Amino acid sequence: MADITTVEGLRVLFDPAAISAFAASGGGAVIYGLAPEALTVGESTDALLRRLSLAASFAKLTRPDGTPILINGKAVSVVREPSPLEYAAAVHSVMFAGALKQAVRETLDEVKAAINRAGGSL
C-alpha cells in the first residue's frame, strides 16, 4: 500500500497500480484513477513516480493545451481517432484509461508505441 495526502489534508492509502494518470498542477500533481474525482497533492509528478517506483509504467503524452500528461500503459484500454468536430485540430488521438478519457496531440501510432513501451498492450 502506498500513502499520499491531498492538498486538502485527506490521507489516502492505495495500490499504486490503480493510478491511471498524473498531470502537473502548480508545484504538485493531479492523480487520476484513485477516486471518482481527481486528487491533487503537493508532491510533484516526478517525485511521485520515483517514490512509488512507477516511472517505467507511464507514457508521457501531450494534452490539447500543450501540457504533459503521464498515462499508465496498463490502464489504457482503447485509443481512437477523434470524431470530426470533437476536438481542436491539434488533437490526433483520444484514449481511455480507466474512467479517464484523454485527448492528446500524438498520432495513433505514436500513442501506441508510447503506451506499449510503458507496459500496455495496444
C-alpha positions as CSV (number, residue, x, y, z in Angstrom):
1,M,0.0,0.0,0.0
2,A,1.1,3.5,-0.8
3,D,0.2,6.6,1.1
4,I,-0.5,10.2,-0.1
5,T,-2.0,13.3,1.5
6,T,-4.1,15.6,-0.7
7,V,-3.7,19.4,-0.6
8,E,-7.0,19.4,1.3
9,G,-5.3,17.2,4.0
10,L,-7.1,13.9,3.2
11,R,-4.8,10.9,3.7
12,V,-5.3,8.2,1.1
13,L,-3.9,4.6,1.2
14,F,-3.9,2.9,-2.2
15,D,-2.4,0.4,-4.6
16,P,-0.1,2.3,-7.0
17,A,-1.2,0.1,-9.9
18,A,-4.6,1.8,-9.6
19,I,-3.3,5.1,-10.8
20,S,-4.5,5.8,-14.4
21,A,-2.6,9.1,-15.0
22,F,-0.7,12.0,-13.5
23,A,-0.6,15.6,-14.5
24,A,1.3,18.6,-13.1
25,S,-0.6,21.2,-11.1
26,G,1.2,24.2,-9.7
27,G,4.1,22.7,-7.7
28,G,2.2,19.4,-7.2
29,A,0.4,16.7,-9.1
30,V,-3.1,15.7,-10.0
31,I,-3.7,11.9,-9.8
32,Y,-6.4,10.2,-11.8
33,G,-7.9,6.7,-11.1
34,L,-7.9,6.5,-7.3
35,A,-11.3,8.1,-6.8
36,P,-14.2,9.2,-9.0
37,E,-12.6,12.7,-8.9
38,A,-9.0,13.6,-9.5
39,L,-6.9,14.0,-6.3
40,T,-4.4,16.9,-6.0
41,V,-1.2,16.5,-4.0
42,G,1.6,18.8,-3.1
43,E,4.2,16.3,-4.4
44,S,5.5,16.7,-8.0
45,T,4.8,14.1,-10.6
46,D,8.5,13.3,-10.9
47,A,8.8,12.8,-7.1
48,L,5.7,10.6,-7.0
49,L,6.9,8.4,-9.9
50,R,10.3,8.0,-8.1
51,R,8.8,7.3,-4.6
52,L,6.2,4.8,-6.0
53,S,8.7,3.2,-8.4
54,L,6.3,3.8,-11.3
55,A,8.4,5.7,-13.9
56,A,8.7,2.8,-16.4
57,S,4.9,2.2,-16.3
58,F,3.9,5.7,-17.5
59,A,3.9,7.2,-21.0
60,K,4.4,10.9,-21.3
61,L,2.0,12.4,-23.9
62,T,0.7,15.9,-24.7
63,R,-2.7,17.3,-23.8
64,P,-4.5,19.6,-26.3
65,D,-3.3,22.7,-24.4
66,G,0.4,21.5,-24.8
67,T,0.8,20.4,-21.2
68,P,2.1,16.9,-20.4
69,I,0.1,14.0,-19.1
70,L,1.6,10.8,-17.8
71,I,-0.6,7.8,-18.7
72,N,-0.3,4.3,-17.1
73,G,0.4,2.0,-20.0
74,K,-1.5,-0.9,-18.5
75,A,-4.6,1.2,-17.8
76,V,-5.2,2.1,-21.4
77,S,-7.9,0.0,-23.0
78,V,-8.8,2.0,-26.2
79,V,-7.1,4.6,-28.4
80,R,-9.0,6.1,-31.3
81,E,-9.0,9.0,-33.7
82,P,-11.1,11.9,-32.7
83,S,-14.5,12.3,-34.3
84,P,-15.0,15.2,-36.7
85,L,-15.5,18.5,-34.7
86,E,-14.9,16.6,-31.4
87,Y,-11.7,18.5,-30.6
88,A,-9.4,21.2,-31.9
89,A,-7.2,20.3,-35.0
90,A,-4.1,19.7,-32.7
91,V,-5.7,16.6,-31.3
92,H,-4.8,13.4,-33.1
93,S,-5.9,10.7,-30.6
94,V,-8.3,10.0,-27.8
95,M,-7.6,7.4,-25.2
96,F,-9.4,5.8,-22.4
97,A,-7.5,4.7,-19.2
98,G,-9.9,3.5,-16.6
99,A,-12.6,6.2,-16.2
100,L,-10.3,8.8,-17.7
101,K,-11.0,10.0,-21.3
102,Q,-7.9,12.0,-22.5
103,A,-7.3,13.7,-25.9
104,V,-3.7,14.0,-26.9
105,R,-1.7,15.6,-29.7
106,E,0.2,12.5,-30.6
107,T,-0.9,10.3,-33.6
108,L,-2.4,6.8,-33.0
109,D,0.9,5.2,-33.9
110,E,2.9,7.5,-31.5
111,V,0.4,6.7,-28.7
112,K,0.6,3.0,-29.4
113,A,4.3,3.0,-29.3
114,A,4.5,5.1,-26.1
115,I,1.8,3.0,-24.3
116,N,3.4,-0.3,-25.3
117,R,6.8,0.9,-24.0
118,A,5.0,1.7,-20.7
119,G,3.7,-1.9,-20.4
120,G,0.5,-1.5,-22.3
121,S,-0.7,-3.9,-24.9
122,L,-2.2,-2.0,-27.8
